[in-house]
Amino acid sequence: MPQNITQKIIAEHLIAGGMAPGSEVQLKIDQTLTQDATGTMAYLEFEAMGQPRVKTELSVAYIDHNTLQTGFENADDHRFIQSCAKKRGLVFSRPGNGICHQVHLERFGIPGKTLIGSDSHTPTGGGLGMLAMGAGGLDVAVAMGGGAYCIPMPKVTLIKLTGRLSPWVSAKDVILEVLRRLSVKGGVGRVMEYGGDGVATLSVPERATITNMGAELGATTSIFPSDEITREFLKAQGRADAWCEVKADDGATYDETLGIDLSRLVPLVALPHMPDNVVPAAEKAGLPVDQVCIGSCTNSSLLDMLKVAAILKGKKVPPRVSLTVSPGSMQVYSMLAENGALADIIAAGARVLECACGPCIGMGQSPGTGAVSLRTFNRNFEGRSGTADAGVYLVSPETAAAAALTGVITDPRTLGDVPAVKLPVSFRRNDNLLEFPALTEEAESVEILYGPNIKPFPVAEIMPRSLSGIAVLKTGDNITTDHIMPAGAKILPYRSNIPFLSQFCFRQLDEHFAENCQNAKKSEGGAFIIGGANYGQGSSREHAALVPLYLGIKAVIAKSFARIHKANLINAGILPLTFADEADYDKIAQGDELELPEVRDGMEHNNIGTRLKIINKRSGEAYWLVTDFTERQTAIVLAGGLLPYTKNN
């Protein structure tokens, strides 16, 4: 039977499970990546498993998030990850080498391979034809130990591209158009597979921009074919031997099809505070801009930077605009310096930041009070920039550069002819900032270095017979992991210190959340969170599950969950349950005392769609909740989380 790309790669890596949509598949993972905001926890978890060496074909530990050294914490975490990588068999990418997704695309990605990473934008690798997925750190640790990665078999949506992009319109506008049409919930349970004649008009960096922001759709991942364009990119990177063709079979079928005529697209902008709040840039033309930030794993490739440099060349940024530029990797930075483009960027008045995530995760460059900030990033959640009342707009590099020069949001098509830019025949290759692991026989003598900020991570108890507690928080729809566990320069250095992090949990929604959890733990023994639709969208950070676990959260009851966060809750031993009737959401108030009687018995007899009763002691009402766990997920929750489950198995 003809297969699409997604089905072919899954079938080639299938360890167990059926490939009917919704059924669980267990996949062999070829490669893993971590970054330092999530990596410390992932390697602590790997150490707890007692595995001497990683068992994947390749695992890479990147340092790209916590690069501001305002205290000893980040440096200590980096030293821990570096020593763990050397001992356990990972490649270590030092600070300054670049953003994990950009570097992995350049140096390590291989078409047709599976990749999971403890960062939600790991689907960037789909631009090369990889099945690349974001995951929680514990899932990555299990994969590094040789375990399977388990997901529900996704539906596959064909996004059929036709035509060619017009001048001043870019790949960023393609994915913004997909978000405009489908919303931040439109990709849940799906892989977005790109096809059609328009694919051949897009370079690998452009494809990677599109697959990167598939994460904002809630998609399992996004993927392009691996074709002659892919071959040329890998050849230019000195990795021609890594290429293989990856394409759908003739006659392959899809669950849905979305057609996009590239020639009809215009420059777009995502308005505050959600990536799917998309309108044409022309509709917001003239809005004064205070800050422009160009970079992030979405738009920091050499192609993006050359476009920006060509637009800025010979011009000057007005005094009221702060422009920052963050090259995505040392390769990009070096090549900009060598061909003179970096000088053009600097001469225009840009502030050049190091090759790291930087402002995208709130690590510096917070806008001023009430400021308008245009960013080539992937998320514009409220407060993510570090300034609660800032308006963050997501745009392409072309639209960002146009605004930087004019001081207002500008449709870049009004600037005249687009400067001609093309990718080089050969990329500069310098792996001086990559460290390779010790040989197996030498690894025993390598000491893993722990800093004082690294604290033990919480582990759930074995599931009791019943659960009771207070509804300590009730949220609306589209709650993000930034709401649950914020990032930013003040908080990220403590990612290995769960007790310290706990005071910041949900602070944006309720400054007393941590205190209310502690009080609930003392009085009732536990607490519940009541959530709306798409609860937990955004980052893969498992801290959004581990910190609530530490605070005593026993279950999250929501209308629906984002994929990665639901998996992280299960891995932590927290029950993610959905309302059988969404109308019951309105019947529970914050502060209500709730009870899940005989929950263990219900879970032990769990099938997909099994119902559990929850009693609201305030009103005396009972509601039904749905468990849509697989047999394996049920066993994980009953065992108290993935770590004890893995040890037991």
N, C-alpha and C positions, 0 to 999 in steps of 0.2 A: 504494500500500500504506500503511495507517495507520502513523503513526510516534509514538513516545513523545517526550517533551520533549528528551531527550538526543540522540536520532537527528536530530530536526529541527534543533537548533542546530548539530550537527556537519555535517549535510548543507549547511546554509546557509554554513558557513565552510570547506568542504572544498576544499583546493587540489589535493591528489593523494592517491591511495590508495583502497583499497576498504573498505567499511564492514562487512565480515564480522568478527565478534569475533576479536581476536588479530592481525589484519593491521594494518599501520601506516597511520595517517592523518596527513596533514599539514594543519594548520589555520591559517587566517588569524587573527591575534590582534588584537582591537580595542583592548584596554587592557592596560597593565602596571603593576605596583607593585613597589617595593622598600622595604626598611627598612634602617637603618644598619648592623646587624650583618652583613648580606649585601650591602648596596648598594655599599659601597666597592669590593669585588671586581668586582661586576657592571659598574660604570662604568669601572673600569680595563680590563676586557675589552671594553667598548664602544669605549673610546678606541683599543684595540689593533686594532680592526676598521677604523678610519679613516673611520667614518661621520660626516658633519658634523652631522646632525640626526636625531632620532627620526622614524620613519615611521608610528607607530601613530596612532589617533584620539586617544588620551590616554595619557600615561605620568606617573606620580606617584612622587616620591621622598619617603619618610616618614622622620622621625627619631623613633623611639619606643623603641628598645632600649637604646642606650648613652648614657643621659641623665645618669648620675652622672659629674660632672667631677672625678675624683680625680687627674688629670694632664692634660697637653696632648693626649694621643692622641685622645680622643673629640672634643674641640673641633676639632682639625685635620681629622679625618675628616668631620665635619659641614660644615666650610668647603669641603672638596674636593667633597662631594656637592652642596652649594649652588651652587658655581661651575659645576660640570658641568651641573647642571640648567638653569641660566640660559643657558648657551652652547648646549646640545644640544636644548633645546626641551621640557623637562619642567616640570611643576608641582612646587614644593618645599614640603613641609609641615614647618614649623619645630618644634623641640622645644617641647613643651607643647600643641601642637595636638591631639594624641591618638594612640591606637593605630591603625595603618594600616587594619586591617579595619573598625573602628568608624567612622572618618572616611570611608572609601571608601563604606561602606554609606549614610552620611548624605548625602554631597556629590557622589559621582561614579558610583556603580553604576547600570547601565542593564539592565533585563530583556532577555534574548535575546542579549546581547553575550558575547564571549569575553574572559576576563581570566586572565593568568598573573602570579604574583607570586613573588618570591624568599623566600617564607615559606610553610611547609606549611599554615598555616591560612587561606590565600587562599580556600578553598571557602566561607568566610563569605558571600561574594557570592552563593552559591546561594540564600540566603534571599530574594533579590530576583528570582530566576529567571535568574541569570547562569550560564554554564558557566565557573566560576572554579576554577583549578587551581594548586596549588603546584608550583614548578619550581626548578631550580638557577639560580644567577645568570647563568651563561653562556647558558642557554636563554632567559632574559629579555633578555639583551643582544642575542642574535640576533633575537628578536621585535621589539625596539625598532628594530633596523636594517631591519625589513621582512621578515625571514625567517619561515618557517613554524615552528610548534611541532609536534613529532612525538610521537605517543603510540600505543601499541597500541589499536586500537578496543576500548573496554571493553564488557563485558556490562552489562546494566542490570537492577538489582534494584528492584522496586516495593516500597516500604514503605507499606502501605495503612493509613492512620490512620482509626479510627472513634471515635465518642463524643467526650467532652469531659473535660479534666483536672479532677480533683477539687480542692477547696480545699487549699492548701499543697503541691500537686504542680505541678512546673514543667517547662519545656522541657528543662532539664538532666536531669531524670529520664527524659525520653523517650530521649535519646541514650545515657544510661547503661544503659537497658534494652536498646537495640540492641546496645551493646557487650557486655552480659552474655550476650546470645543468640549473637552472631556472633564475638566475640573480636577482638583487635587484628589478626588476619590475615583476618578475615571479609570485608573489602571489597576485597581485593587484586584488581586487574584489573576492577573494577566501578565503576559510578556508582550511587549510592543515590538513587533518584528517589522523592519523597514524593507521595502521592496519597490519595484517599479523602475522605469527608465531613468527617473530623476536621481536615483542612487549614484549612478556613474558620474554625475556632475559634482559630487561632494567629495572633498578630501577626507582623509582619516581624522585630522583634528576637527573638522566640521562635524563629522559623524559622531565623534566622541563628545562634543558639546551637546548634541541632541540626546545621546544615550545617558549622559550625566544627569540631565534634568528630568529624565524619565522617573527618577526617584520622587520628584514632586507630584507625579501622577499617582503615587502609591503603588506603582507597578512592581512586580517581582524583579524584572529587569527589562532592558531594551537591547536589541541586537541588530546589527547590519550584516549583510553578506561579507565574506572575505573574497575579494576579487583582484583584478589587476591593479586597481588603485591601492589596495592594501599591500600587494606585493611591492609596488614602487616605494611606498612609505617604509616598509621594513628593510628594503634594499638600501634606501637612503640612510637608515639607522645602522647599517652594517649587520643586519640580521636577516638577510634574504633566506637563510636556511630555516628560519622559523615559520615561513609562509606555507600555507596550504589553502586550497580553495574550500570555502564553506558556502553552500547555497542550498536553497529549497529545491526539492525534486519537482519536475514538471508535473502539474496536476495536484500539487499539495493544496490542502484545504485549511481554512482558518475559521475561527469562531465568529469573528467580526472583521470588517474591512472599513478603513477610513481613508478616503482619498484626499490628497493635498496637491494642488497645482502650484508648484514653487513659483512660477512666473506671476501669479496673482497675489503673492504675499507682499506686505508693506512693512516698514519698520514699526515694531510694536514696543509697548512698555507695560510692565505689570505694576499696577498701582498698589499702595499700601493697603492691607498688610498681608497679602496672600499671593502666591505665585500665579494663581489662575485668574486674578483680577486684571484682565488684559484688555487694552484698547490700543488703537493706532497711535503712534507717537505724535502725529499731527494734531490729534484731539487735545493734547496737553501742551502743545507748542506755546512758548512764551512764559511758562511757569519758571520763576527765578530758581536757580540752583545754587546751593551753598557748597556742596562737596561732590566730587566724582571719584569713584574708586574702580580701577580697572585691574582685573586679575581673577583669582579663585580657580578651583579645579575645573570650572565650567569654561572659562575664557582667559587662559593664561598661556596658551600655546605660542610657538614662534609665529605662526600665521596671524593670530590675533594681535600680537605685539607689533608685528611689521605693519599691519593695517593702521594701528593707532599712531605709530611713529610717522607714517606717510601723511596722515591727516594733520598731525601737529607740526610737521616740518616747516620751519620758517615763520611760525606763528607764535602767539603768546597768550597764555591763560590769564584772564582778567584778575585783578587783585582780590575780588570778593569770592573767587572759587578756589577751593583746596582740591588739587588733583594728586592722587596717588596711583602708582603703577607697581604691580607685583608680578614679576616674571614667574612662570610656573615651575621652572627648574633651572639648575645650574647650566644645563645645555642651552636653554633659551637665553639666559642672561649673558652667557659667553658669546653666543652668536650675535646678539644685539650689539654687544660691545665691539665685536670684530668688524661688523659691516657698517658701523656708524649710526645705526638706528637709535641706539641708546643715547648718543649725544643729542640727537634731534628731540628725543623725549625730555631730556634734562633741560635743554635750551628753551623749550616751550614753557617751563616752570613747573614740571611735575616733580613730585617727591617719589623717589624710587625706593621701594621697600624690599626686604629680603625675600628670597624664594620660599614662601610659606603661605599658609592659609590666611593669616593675619586678620584684616578687618571682617572677613566673611564670617568668622566665628566670634566676633567681638573682641579679638585680641589686638587692641589698639585701634586708633583712628575713629573713635566714637564721634558722631556728628554733634554739632552744637545744639543748644536748646531749641526745639521746634524746627530744626533745620530740614532742608530737602536734600537728600543724598541719592544720587544716581549711581548704581552699582552693576557691574557685569556678573554678579554673583547668582546663586540659585535660590536663595531664600530671602524673604523680606518680612519675616514674622515680627510682630510688634515687640520692641525692646531687644531684639537679637543683636542690633548694632551696638548696644551698650547705652543708648539714649532712649528713654521710654517714649518721649513725645516726638521723636524724629520721624519724618516720612521717607521711607526707603522705597525706591523705584528700581525695578530690574530691567536692564536694557542690554543691547548688543554693544560690543566695543566701538562700532561705528557711531551709534547714537550717543554713547558716553563721551567719545572724543568731540563730537559736534557740540554737545552741551558744555564741555569744558572750555571750548573756545568762545562760545556765544554767551555763556552765563545763564542760559535758559534752556529748558527742554526744547530740542530742535529736531525736526524731521531731517535726517542727514541728506536726503535727496535734494534739499534746497542749497547745498554747498557746491553744486556744480558737478564736474566730472569726478568720478571716484578714482583715487590713485591706484595705479596698477601694482599688485603685489603677488608674488608666487613663491611657493616653497622651494628650498634649495635642492639640488640634485643629491647632495650629501650633507648629513648633519654632523656637527662636531661631537666627537665621542670622548668623554673623559670621565672615568669612573673612580677618580681619586677619593670621592666622598662616599664610596661604597666599601664596607668592610665585610669580608667573607668569613664564615665560621671556622673554628678550629677543627682539625681532623678528629675523627672519632676517638682515636687513641690518645690524643692530646686533651680532649675535652674534660677528662676527669680532673685535671689539675686547675681548670678554670673556676674561679670563685664567683658566685653570683652576689652582687653588691646591693644591699638593701639600705635605703635611707630612712631616717626617723619619721618621715611623713607617710611611709607606706604602712598602712594598717590592715589587719585581717578583714576579709570581706564577709558579709553576713551570709549565713546559710539557714534556710527555712527548716522548720521541724517537720517530721513525718506528719502527713495530713491527719488531724484528729477526727473523732467521730462526728463532731458538730462544730460549727463556727458561730460566734456571736460577737457583736461589737457595734460601734457607733459609726454612722455615716458622717465622717469628718469633713467631707468636701463633696459638693455637687458642681459639676462643670457643664458648660455648653458643648456645642459641636466643634470639631476640628482642633481639639486641644493638641498642642505639639509637645515634643520632648523638650523644647526650649521652655515651655510653661512648667513642665514637671521638674526638670533639672537643668537650669540655665547654664550657658557657657560664659565666655568673657574672661578678660584678663584677671579679674579678682577671684574667680571661682575655679577656672580650669587647673591651676596648679595643685588643687586638692583632689584631683580625680582618683588618687590612690588612698584617700582618707575619707571613707564613707561617713564616719561619725561627724567630722567637720562639715562635710557637704550637706548633711541632713538639715542644717539650719536654713538652707537656701531653697529647699524643696517647695515648689508651688508658691513661693513667696510673692510672685507677681499677681497671683489670684487671691491669696489669703496669707497675709503676713504672720498669722497665728497658726498656720497649718501644722508645723512641727510640734508646737506646744499642745495643740488639740490632739495630735496623735499620741503624745506621751501621756496626756490625761486619760485618753480612751484606753490605753494599754494598762494603766493603773486600775481603772474602774471596771472595765468589761473584758479586758484581756486581748483586745484587738480592735481593728478599725476597717471600714470599707470606704471606697471611693465610688461615687455615682457619676458616670460619664455620659456624654452625648454620642453623636455619630463620629466615626473616624478618629476615635480616641487614640492618641499616641503617634500621630503622623509626624514625619520629619526624620530626625536623626536615628541612627542605629544604636545610640549610646545606651548600654545596658544599665548605666547608673540611674536611668529613669525607672528602672525596676528594682535595682539593688537598694537604693536609698529609701523608697517606700517600704521595702521589706524590713530594713533596719528600723524604720519608725513604727512597725507593727501592722502594716496593711496586710490583710488576709485575702481580700478579693477586690477586684475592680469590676463593677457591674455597669455595662455601657450598652448603647444602642448598636455600636459596631466598633471594630478595632482596626488599626493599621497593622499590616502583616508582621513587620519586624518587632514592633513593640509587643504584640500579642505573644510572639514566640519568646521574647525576653522575659515577660511575666511568667510564662510557664516554666522557663528555665530557672527562674528564681524561686519557684514554688508558690507563686501568687496565682490565685484562680482568676482568669479573665472570663467572665460570664456575660451573656447578652440577654436582654429582655425578650421573652417569647412574644409579648405584646408591648410595643414601644410606648403605648399610652400609659403603662405602669411607671415609666420614668417620671411622669408628672406627679405621681402619688407619693414619692419619697422626698422628704425634705432633709436638708443638712441638719444634723443633730439627732435624727431618728435612730432608735435602737433597733438593730436588725439581727435576725438569727437564721442560720442555715442548718436546720436540724438534720441529723443523719446524712451529712454531706459525704462522708467517706463511703458509706454503703451505696449511695447514689453513684459516686464516681467509680466504685469497683464494678458496678454493673453498667457502666457507661457504654453507650453506643452513640454514633453521630446523631445529634438531635435529642439526646436524653434530656429530660427536664428535671430541674431541681426546684424544690419549694423554698421560698424565703418569706419569713414572717416579719412584718413591721409591728413591733410591740407597741408603738405609740397609737396606731390606728386599729390594731388587731387584724389588719388585712394580710392576706397571703398572695404572693405573686409567683409566677413561674419564670424560671430562668433556663436558658438553653446552654448545654455543653456541646460544642461541636469539636471535641478533642478526638484525635486518633488514639488507637490503643497505646501507642508509644508515649504520646503526650500525657495520657491518663496515668501511665506508670510513673512518668517523671514527676507529676504533681503529687501523687501519693507517696513517692519516695522523699519528697521535700526538695525537689529541684534537680536540674540536670547533673550537677556535680556528684551528689550521692548516687543518683541513678547510674551514671557512667562508672563510678567506682564499683558498684554492685554488679555491673554487667561487663 
